[in-house]
Structures are given as structure tokens and as C-alpha cells.
Amino acid sequence: MCQTEKKVVAIDIGGTKIASALVTLAPGGRPRVEFFDKVPTEAKRGGEAVLAKAVASAKRVMGLAGEGVSGIGVSSGGVIDPATGDVTYANDMMPGWGGTHLGAELAAATGLPSRVLNDVHAHALGEARWGAGRDAQSCLVVAVGTGIGGAFVERGHIMLGAHNEAGHIGHVSCSDAAGVPCQCGATGHLETIACGPGIIERYVELGGEPTLPDGTPVDGAVIDRRAADGDEAAQAAEARSGHAIGEVLGSLTNMLDPACIILSGSVAQCGPHWHDAMAAGWAKAVMPPCAGTPIVSGDLGGDAPLIGAAENIVQSAYVEIA
């Protein structure tokens, strides 16, 4: 964690939106997030168009921030080489994003040092150093929403792995997903059945109404309300997701033994049917020495990846720390 106040332009590039803000990190207090804005990514337009939007977002914040900005911290979808800031792989949600020299392009366009992390890694770093994990020696951070991602953070450092892909929790196998194809090409992976779209798909499979009276498709919030009102299909769809998450968290805790688990994302806000099933899946999988590991909610909300991206540039070799 930084020892003096630092101002960082933070950019969070996802498949649907690009968020930007000025993040000020100072010892002893919650980071300040100012001048926040977001624009549609329009990822289908290709990597060059997304890069242009990212550069414009960074310059917007620079214009508002004034002097004293330490650098540009970036959180981005895709597999990131943190040493170079390159996007080494991106799936079809962001066509043409793989191969983008994101860090170098932002540095060249702005004249500021730039450092890039995968978006889930940035989210985890923010929570570990400044959020719910700030007092823990290690934490497993899991974000459950439209997709499922995660990261293991030990003493403030992210486990990246040999291919910078560590933390792909959504692509861990679980018994509830046995035989179910995953969009990655494998079968039996957690994300397919436990993410938000997976809950919706299961709800409809079980006979739930797929649309509202006005024709709007149901979303996770609608299904959660229906579960609370006694809709058995909604309850069962949430229960499958929760049980699968619990089982995988138990298995990973057996392997990694984190001091705490931090859950965030829209699905983690579901009601008791999801959480009761998660507790059952956890109890089924976790070993007794780890059974008391606390599972807590994230503190930083949507600011987590911006704060993590800012923390990454402050702690990198590219910024002089007083």
C-alpha cells in the first residue's frame, strides 16, 4: 500500500463499458474516486476503436485532474501480460482486442507511465489492499455476475500463473455442471451454470416465464424476487448456482487456504435460496481445518477494479515512490 498520497488516472475496460476516474490513494484512508464517467465499449467495432475510446477516457480525466498525476492504471478484459501491458488473448466478446499493445499505446498517447492488469485481477487487488481484505494476509476474491472470475492474493500480491491466467474460477469443474458444455469448449465448468445468464437459462428450462408482461426478458433481479415470492423454478435455478459456487469455493479453499474469501458481483446479492445452497455446497466440499474460513462481501463495489488498477501503477517500478 502506498506511503504517500498518489493521484492516478484509472481506466476499466470491459466488454460493455469503459469506466474512467481519478483515483487518489493515501495511507490510512479509503481511496478517493473522482470525475467518474463511463462510455459504451462498442467492442464489436474492433480493437482499434476500443483503444481510441480508452485513450479519450484517459485524456478526459487528465484534463480534470490537473498536475501531479503519477500514471495511468488500467484494468482490462482479456489475458494481460503485466510486464508489457499487452493484451495477449481476448475472446469473441471483444473481437480484435487480443494483440493490442495497450500499455504502450496509452503511454505514447498521454506521456504518462501506464501499467495494465486483467480486470478481475485488478478488482481483487483493490479489495485485497484497500477493501474487505485489507487486514487479511491472504484472500481468495471471487466475482459472480455475467461471468465468474477470481484471483488469489497473498500479502498484497496477485498469483498470476505461468500464462497470466491464474484465477479463472469460472472454468473449474464442478459436479452440478457435469456434462454441460462450456463456451470455452470444455464441459462441466462452473461458469456455465452458476453465472447470471446460467441462472436465467435454468429458470426457463424449469418452466419459468422468460419475459415480463411487457415482453422484456427476465433478468437475475426478477428471478430473485420470484424466488422470494415462492416461485419454485426460480428457487431451484438459484439453488443450483449457489450450490455449485459453494462446492468450488470449498475445493479451492482446501488447496489455497486463504485467510478469507471475498464474494462480489450481482449474483452474490441473491437472497437466502442462493446463499443457503452455497452453504450446503461449501459444507460438502471443504475440509474441517478450513471450514471456519470467513466468506465476506466486497467493500468497494464497482470502484474495485479502478482502485486496483491505480494501486498497481503506484506499486510498479514505473512510478517513483517517495
C-alpha positions as a Markdown table, in Angstrom:
| # | Residue | x | y | z |
|---|---|---|---|---|
| 1 | Met | 0.0 | 0.0 | 0.0 |
| 2 | Cys | 1.4 | 3.5 | -0.9 |
| 3 | Gln | 3.1 | 5.5 | 1.8 |
| 4 | Thr | 2.4 | 9.0 | 0.4 |
| 5 | Glu | -0.7 | 10.4 | -1.5 |
| 6 | Lys | -0.7 | 9.5 | -5.2 |
| 7 | Lys | -3.1 | 10.5 | -7.9 |
| 8 | Val | -3.7 | 8.1 | -10.7 |
| 9 | Val | -5.8 | 8.1 | -13.9 |
| 10 | Ala | -7.7 | 4.8 | -13.7 |
| 11 | Ile | -9.3 | 3.1 | -16.7 |
| 12 | Asp | -11.5 | -0.1 | -16.5 |
| 13 | Ile | -12.1 | -1.6 | -20.0 |
| 14 | Gly | -14.8 | -4.3 | -20.1 |
| 15 | Gly | -16.9 | -5.9 | -22.8 |
| 16 | Thr | -19.8 | -3.5 | -22.4 |
| 17 | Lys | -18.4 | -0.3 | -20.9 |
| 18 | Ile | -15.2 | 1.7 | -20.3 |
| 19 | Ala | -15.1 | 3.4 | -16.9 |
| 20 | Ser | -12.6 | 6.1 | -16.0 |
| 21 | Ala | -11.8 | 8.2 | -12.9 |
| 22 | Leu | -9.1 | 9.9 | -11.0 |
| 23 | Val | -8.2 | 7.7 | -8.0 |
| 24 | Thr | -6.3 | 9.2 | -5.1 |
| 25 | Leu | -4.5 | 6.8 | -2.8 |
| 26 | Ala | -3.3 | 7.9 | 0.6 |
| 27 | Pro | -2.2 | 5.9 | 3.6 |
| 28 | Gly | -4.8 | 5.4 | 6.4 |
| 29 | Gly | -7.9 | 6.2 | 4.4 |
| 30 | Arg | -10.3 | 5.0 | 1.8 |
| 31 | Pro | -9.2 | 5.8 | -1.8 |
| 32 | Arg | -11.0 | 8.8 | -3.3 |
| 33 | Val | -12.6 | 8.2 | -6.7 |
| 34 | Glu | -13.4 | 11.5 | -8.6 |
| 35 | Phe | -14.5 | 12.5 | -12.0 |
| 36 | Phe | -16.1 | 9.1 | -12.7 |
| 37 | Asp | -17.6 | 8.5 | -16.1 |
| 38 | Lys | -18.3 | 5.6 | -18.4 |
| 39 | Val | -18.9 | 5.1 | -22.1 |
| 40 | Pro | -20.1 | 2.1 | -24.1 |
| 41 | Thr | -17.2 | -0.1 | -25.2 |
| 42 | Glu | -18.8 | -0.9 | -28.5 |
| 43 | Ala | -16.5 | -3.9 | -28.6 |
| 44 | Lys | -17.9 | -5.2 | -31.9 |
| 45 | Arg | -16.2 | -2.3 | -33.7 |
| 46 | Gly | -12.9 | -3.9 | -33.0 |
| 47 | Gly | -9.7 | -3.4 | -31.0 |
| 48 | Glu | -8.6 | -0.1 | -32.6 |
| 49 | Ala | -11.9 | 1.6 | -31.8 |
| 50 | Val | -11.8 | 0.3 | -28.2 |
| 51 | Leu | -8.3 | 1.6 | -27.8 |
| 52 | Ala | -9.3 | 5.0 | -29.2 |
| 53 | Lys | -12.1 | 5.2 | -26.6 |
| 54 | Ala | -9.7 | 4.2 | -23.8 |
| 55 | Val | -7.2 | 6.9 | -24.8 |
| 56 | Ala | -10.0 | 9.5 | -25.0 |
| 57 | Ser | -11.2 | 8.4 | -21.5 |
| 58 | Ala | -7.7 | 8.8 | -20.1 |
| 59 | Lys | -7.3 | 12.2 | -21.6 |
| 60 | Arg | -10.6 | 13.3 | -20.2 |
| 61 | Val | -9.5 | 12.5 | -16.7 |
| 62 | Met | -6.1 | 14.1 | -17.2 |
| 63 | Gly | -7.8 | 17.3 | -18.2 |
| 64 | Leu | -9.8 | 17.4 | -15.0 |
| 65 | Ala | -7.0 | 16.2 | -12.7 |
| 66 | Gly | -4.5 | 19.0 | -13.1 |
| 67 | Glu | -0.9 | 18.4 | -12.2 |
| 68 | Gly | 0.6 | 15.7 | -10.1 |
| 69 | Val | -0.8 | 12.6 | -11.8 |
| 70 | Ser | 1.6 | 9.6 | -11.2 |
| 71 | Gly | 0.5 | 7.5 | -14.1 |
| 72 | Ile | -2.3 | 5.5 | -15.8 |
| 73 | Gly | -3.5 | 2.4 | -14.1 |
| 74 | Val | -5.6 | 0.1 | -16.4 |
| 75 | Ser | -8.0 | -2.8 | -15.7 |
| 76 | Ser | -8.9 | -4.7 | -18.9 |
| 77 | Gly | -10.8 | -7.7 | -20.0 |
| 78 | Gly | -8.7 | -10.4 | -21.7 |
| 79 | Val | -5.5 | -12.1 | -20.7 |
| 80 | Ile | -2.9 | -9.5 | -19.9 |
| 81 | Asp | 0.9 | -9.6 | -19.8 |
| 82 | Pro | 1.5 | -7.3 | -16.9 |
| 83 | Ala | 5.2 | -6.9 | -17.7 |
| 84 | Thr | 4.4 | -5.3 | -21.1 |
| 85 | Gly | 0.8 | -4.2 | -20.8 |
| 86 | Asp | -0.1 | -6.2 | -23.9 |
| 87 | Val | -3.5 | -8.0 | -24.4 |
| 88 | Thr | -2.3 | -11.5 | -25.3 |
| 89 | Tyr | -5.8 | -13.0 | -25.7 |
| 90 | Ala | -9.4 | -11.9 | -25.8 |
| 91 | Asn | -12.5 | -14.0 | -26.6 |
| 92 | Asp | -15.2 | -13.2 | -29.0 |
| 93 | Met | -16.9 | -10.7 | -26.7 |
| 94 | Met | -14.0 | -8.3 | -27.7 |
| 95 | Pro | -13.0 | -9.1 | -31.3 |
| 96 | Gly | -9.7 | -7.7 | -32.3 |
| 97 | Trp | -8.7 | -6.8 | -28.7 |
| 98 | Gly | -6.1 | -9.6 | -28.5 |
| 99 | Gly | -2.7 | -8.4 | -29.6 |
| 100 | Thr | -3.4 | -4.8 | -28.6 |
| 101 | His | -0.3 | -3.1 | -27.1 |
| 102 | Leu | -2.5 | -1.4 | -24.5 |
| 103 | Gly | 0.1 | -0.2 | -22.0 |
| 104 | Ala | 2.5 | 1.1 | -24.7 |
| 105 | Glu | -0.3 | 2.8 | -26.7 |
| 106 | Leu | -1.7 | 4.6 | -23.7 |
| 107 | Ala | 1.8 | 5.7 | -22.6 |
| 108 | Ala | 2.6 | 7.1 | -26.0 |
| 109 | Ala | -0.7 | 8.9 | -26.3 |
| 110 | Thr | -0.6 | 10.5 | -22.9 |
| 111 | Gly | 3.1 | 10.9 | -22.0 |
| 112 | Leu | 2.4 | 9.1 | -18.7 |
| 113 | Pro | 3.7 | 5.7 | -17.5 |
| 114 | Ser | 1.0 | 3.1 | -17.9 |
| 115 | Arg | 0.5 | -0.4 | -16.3 |
| 116 | Val | -2.2 | -2.9 | -17.1 |
| 117 | Leu | -3.8 | -5.8 | -15.2 |
| 118 | Asn | -6.6 | -8.2 | -16.1 |
| 119 | Asp | -9.9 | -6.7 | -14.9 |
| 120 | Val | -10.6 | -9.5 | -12.3 |
| 121 | His | -7.0 | -9.3 | -11.1 |
| 122 | Ala | -7.4 | -5.5 | -10.7 |
| 123 | His | -10.7 | -6.0 | -8.9 |
| 124 | Ala | -9.1 | -8.5 | -6.5 |
| 125 | Leu | -6.1 | -6.2 | -5.9 |
| 126 | Gly | -8.4 | -3.3 | -5.0 |
| 127 | Glu | -10.4 | -5.4 | -2.5 |
| 128 | Ala | -7.3 | -7.1 | -1.0 |
| 129 | Arg | -5.3 | -3.9 | -0.4 |
| 130 | Trp | -8.0 | -1.4 | 0.2 |
| 131 | Gly | -11.3 | -3.2 | 0.7 |
| 132 | Ala | -12.6 | -6.2 | 2.5 |
| 133 | Gly | -9.2 | -8.0 | 2.6 |
| 134 | Arg | -7.1 | -5.1 | 3.8 |
| 135 | Asp | -6.5 | -6.7 | 7.2 |
| 136 | Ala | -6.1 | -10.3 | 5.8 |
| 137 | Gln | -2.7 | -11.8 | 5.0 |
| 138 | Ser | -4.3 | -13.6 | 2.1 |
| 139 | Cys | -7.7 | -13.7 | 0.3 |
| 140 | Leu | -9.5 | -15.5 | -2.4 |
| 141 | Val | -11.6 | -13.0 | -4.4 |
| 142 | Val | -14.5 | -14.2 | -6.5 |
| 143 | Ala | -16.7 | -12.1 | -8.7 |
| 144 | Val | -20.0 | -13.7 | -9.7 |
| 145 | Gly | -22.1 | -11.8 | -12.3 |
| 146 | Thr | -22.5 | -12.1 | -16.1 |
| 147 | Gly | -19.3 | -14.3 | -15.9 |
| 148 | Ile | -17.3 | -15.7 | -13.0 |
| 149 | Gly | -13.7 | -14.7 | -12.3 |
| 150 | Gly | -11.4 | -14.6 | -9.4 |
| 151 | Ala | -7.9 | -14.2 | -8.0 |
| 152 | Phe | -5.8 | -15.3 | -5.1 |
| 153 | Val | -3.9 | -12.5 | -3.3 |
| 154 | Glu | -1.1 | -13.3 | -0.9 |
| 155 | Arg | 0.5 | -10.5 | 1.2 |
| 156 | Gly | -0.8 | -8.0 | -1.3 |
| 157 | His | 0.5 | -9.8 | -4.4 |
| 158 | Ile | -1.7 | -11.5 | -7.0 |
| 159 | Met | -0.9 | -15.0 | -8.1 |
| 160 | Leu | -0.7 | -14.6 | -11.9 |
| 161 | Gly | 0.4 | -18.0 | -13.0 |
| 162 | Ala | 2.7 | -19.1 | -15.8 |
| 163 | His | 0.4 | -17.8 | -18.5 |
| 164 | Asn | -1.1 | -14.9 | -16.6 |
| 165 | Glu | -4.4 | -16.8 | -16.4 |
| 166 | Ala | -4.5 | -17.8 | -12.7 |
| 167 | Gly | -7.9 | -17.2 | -11.2 |
| 168 | His | -10.2 | -18.5 | -13.9 |
| 169 | Ile | -12.5 | -19.9 | -11.3 |
| 170 | Gly | -15.4 | -19.9 | -13.7 |
| 171 | His | -13.6 | -22.7 | -15.6 |
| 172 | Val | -13.1 | -25.0 | -12.6 |
| 173 | Ser | -15.1 | -28.2 | -12.9 |
| 174 | Cys | -18.0 | -29.0 | -10.5 |
| 175 | Ser | -20.4 | -31.8 | -10.0 |
| 176 | Asp | -23.5 | -29.7 | -10.7 |
| 177 | Ala | -22.2 | -28.9 | -14.2 |
| 178 | Ala | -21.3 | -32.5 | -15.2 |
| 179 | Gly | -21.8 | -32.9 | -18.9 |
| 180 | Val | -22.8 | -29.3 | -19.6 |
| 181 | Pro | -20.9 | -27.7 | -22.5 |
| 182 | Cys | -19.0 | -24.5 | -21.7 |
| 183 | Gln | -18.4 | -21.7 | -24.2 |
| 184 | Cys | -14.6 | -22.3 | -23.8 |
| 185 | Gly | -15.0 | -25.7 | -25.5 |
| 186 | Ala | -14.7 | -27.8 | -22.4 |
| 187 | Thr | -17.5 | -29.4 | -20.4 |
| 188 | Gly | -18.6 | -29.3 | -16.7 |
| 189 | His | -17.3 | -25.8 | -15.8 |
| 190 | Leu | -18.8 | -23.7 | -13.1 |
| 191 | Glu | -19.5 | -20.5 | -15.0 |
| 192 | Thr | -21.9 | -22.1 | -17.4 |
| 193 | Ile | -24.5 | -22.9 | -14.7 |
| 194 | Ala | -23.6 | -20.5 | -11.9 |
| 195 | Cys | -23.3 | -17.1 | -13.5 |
| 196 | Gly | -26.3 | -14.8 | -14.1 |
| 197 | Pro | -27.1 | -16.0 | -17.6 |
| 198 | Gly | -26.8 | -19.6 | -16.3 |
| 199 | Ile | -29.4 | -18.9 | -13.7 |
| 200 | Ile | -31.8 | -17.4 | -16.2 |
| 201 | Glu | -31.3 | -20.3 | -18.6 |
| 202 | Arg | -32.0 | -22.8 | -15.9 |
| 203 | Tyr | -35.1 | -20.9 | -14.8 |
| 204 | Val | -36.6 | -21.0 | -18.2 |
| 205 | Glu | -35.7 | -24.7 | -18.6 |
| 206 | Leu | -37.7 | -25.4 | -15.4 |
| 207 | Gly | -40.7 | -23.7 | -16.8 |
| 208 | Gly | -40.2 | -20.2 | -15.6 |
| 209 | Glu | -41.8 | -17.3 | -17.6 |
| 210 | Pro | -39.0 | -15.9 | -19.8 |
| 211 | Thr | -40.5 | -12.5 | -20.2 |
| 212 | Leu | -42.3 | -9.9 | -18.2 |
| 213 | Pro | -45.9 | -8.8 | -19.3 |
| 214 | Asp | -44.5 | -6.1 | -21.4 |
| 215 | Gly | -42.2 | -8.5 | -23.3 |
| 216 | Thr | -39.0 | -7.6 | -21.5 |
| 217 | Pro | -36.8 | -10.6 | -20.9 |
| 218 | Val | -36.4 | -11.6 | -17.2 |
| 219 | Asp | -33.2 | -10.8 | -15.5 |
| 220 | Gly | -31.5 | -12.0 | -12.3 |
| 221 | Ala | -33.2 | -9.4 | -10.1 |
| 222 | Val | -36.6 | -10.5 | -11.3 |
| 223 | Ile | -35.8 | -14.2 | -10.7 |
| 224 | Asp | -34.5 | -13.4 | -7.2 |
| 225 | Arg | -37.8 | -11.6 | -6.4 |
| 226 | Arg | -39.8 | -14.5 | -7.7 |
| 227 | Ala | -37.7 | -16.9 | -5.6 |
| 228 | Ala | -38.6 | -14.8 | -2.5 |
| 229 | Asp | -42.2 | -15.0 | -3.5 |
| 230 | Gly | -42.2 | -18.8 | -3.7 |
| 231 | Asp | -41.6 | -19.5 | -7.4 |
| 232 | Glu | -40.1 | -23.0 | -7.3 |
| 233 | Ala | -38.4 | -22.7 | -10.7 |
| 234 | Ala | -36.6 | -19.5 | -9.5 |
| 235 | Gln | -35.7 | -21.1 | -6.2 |
| 236 | Ala | -34.3 | -24.2 | -8.0 |
| 237 | Ala | -32.3 | -22.1 | -10.5 |
| 238 | Glu | -30.7 | -20.0 | -7.8 |
| 239 | Ala | -30.0 | -23.1 | -5.7 |
| 240 | Arg | -28.1 | -24.9 | -8.4 |
| 241 | Ser | -25.9 | -21.8 | -8.9 |
| 242 | Gly | -25.3 | -21.3 | -5.2 |
| 243 | His | -24.5 | -25.0 | -4.5 |
| 244 | Ala | -22.0 | -25.1 | -7.4 |
| 245 | Ile | -20.3 | -21.9 | -6.1 |
| 246 | Gly | -20.1 | -23.3 | -2.6 |
| 247 | Glu | -18.6 | -26.6 | -3.8 |
| 248 | Val | -15.9 | -24.9 | -5.8 |
| 249 | Leu | -15.1 | -22.4 | -3.0 |
| 250 | Gly | -14.7 | -25.3 | -0.6 |
| 251 | Ser | -12.4 | -27.2 | -3.0 |
| 252 | Leu | -10.2 | -24.1 | -3.7 |
| 253 | Thr | -10.0 | -23.3 | 0.0 |
| 254 | Asn | -8.7 | -26.8 | 0.6 |
| 255 | Met | -6.0 | -26.1 | -1.9 |
| 256 | Leu | -5.1 | -22.4 | -1.2 |
| 257 | Asp | -6.1 | -22.0 | 2.5 |
| 258 | Pro | -6.9 | -18.2 | 2.3 |
| 259 | Ala | -7.4 | -16.2 | 5.4 |
| 260 | Cys | -10.8 | -15.1 | 3.9 |
| 261 | Ile | -12.9 | -15.3 | 0.8 |
| 262 | Ile | -14.4 | -12.1 | -0.7 |
| 263 | Leu | -17.5 | -12.5 | -2.8 |
| 264 | Ser | -18.8 | -9.8 | -5.1 |
| 265 | Gly | -20.9 | -9.3 | -8.2 |
| 266 | Ser | -24.6 | -9.2 | -8.8 |
| 267 | Val | -25.3 | -12.9 | -8.3 |
| 268 | Ala | -23.7 | -12.8 | -4.8 |
| 269 | Gln | -26.5 | -10.3 | -3.9 |
| 270 | Cys | -29.2 | -13.0 | -4.3 |
| 271 | Gly | -31.4 | -14.0 | -1.4 |
| 272 | Pro | -31.4 | -16.9 | 1.0 |
| 273 | His | -32.2 | -19.7 | -1.5 |
| 274 | Trp | -28.9 | -19.0 | -3.3 |
| 275 | His | -26.9 | -18.4 | 0.0 |
| 276 | Asp | -28.4 | -21.5 | 1.7 |
| 277 | Ala | -27.4 | -23.7 | -1.2 |
| 278 | Met | -23.9 | -22.1 | -1.3 |
| 279 | Ala | -23.5 | -23.0 | 2.4 |
| 280 | Ala | -24.6 | -26.6 | 1.6 |
| 281 | Gly | -22.1 | -26.9 | -1.3 |
| 282 | Trp | -19.4 | -25.4 | 0.9 |
| 283 | Ala | -20.0 | -27.9 | 3.7 |
| 284 | Lys | -20.0 | -30.8 | 1.2 |
| 285 | Ala | -16.5 | -29.9 | -0.1 |
| 286 | Val | -14.5 | -28.1 | 2.5 |
| 287 | Met | -12.1 | -29.9 | 4.8 |
| 288 | Pro | -12.6 | -29.5 | 8.6 |
| 289 | Pro | -9.4 | -27.4 | 9.2 |
| 290 | Cys | -10.7 | -24.8 | 6.7 |
| 291 | Ala | -14.4 | -24.9 | 7.4 |
| 292 | Gly | -14.3 | -21.7 | 9.5 |
| 293 | Thr | -12.8 | -19.6 | 6.7 |
| 294 | Pro | -14.9 | -16.4 | 6.7 |
| 295 | Ile | -16.8 | -15.6 | 3.5 |
| 296 | Val | -17.4 | -11.8 | 3.3 |
| 297 | Ser | -18.8 | -9.3 | 0.8 |
| 298 | Gly | -16.6 | -6.9 | -1.1 |
| 299 | Asp | -16.4 | -3.4 | 0.3 |
| 300 | Leu | -15.6 | -1.4 | -2.9 |
| 301 | Gly | -18.4 | -2.3 | -5.3 |
| 302 | Gly | -17.8 | -1.1 | -8.9 |
| 303 | Asp | -14.8 | 1.0 | -7.8 |
| 304 | Ala | -12.7 | -2.1 | -7.0 |
| 305 | Pro | -11.1 | -2.5 | -10.5 |
| 306 | Leu | -10.4 | 1.2 | -10.8 |
| 307 | Ile | -8.8 | 1.2 | -7.3 |
| 308 | Gly | -6.8 | -2.0 | -8.0 |
| 309 | Ala | -5.6 | -0.6 | -11.3 |
| 310 | Ala | -4.5 | 2.6 | -9.5 |
| 311 | Glu | -2.7 | 0.6 | -6.8 |
| 312 | Asn | -0.9 | -1.4 | -9.5 |
| 313 | Ile | 0.7 | 1.6 | -11.1 |
| 314 | Val | 1.6 | 3.2 | -7.8 |
| 315 | Gln | 3.4 | 0.0 | -6.7 |
| 316 | Ser | 5.1 | -0.7 | -10.0 |
| 317 | Ala | 8.7 | 0.1 | -11.0 |
| 318 | Tyr | 7.5 | 2.8 | -13.3 |
| 319 | Val | 6.5 | 5.2 | -10.6 |
| 320 | Glu | 8.9 | 6.6 | -8.1 |
| 321 | Ile | 7.6 | 6.1 | -4.5 |
| 322 | Ala | 8.7 | 8.9 | -2.1 |
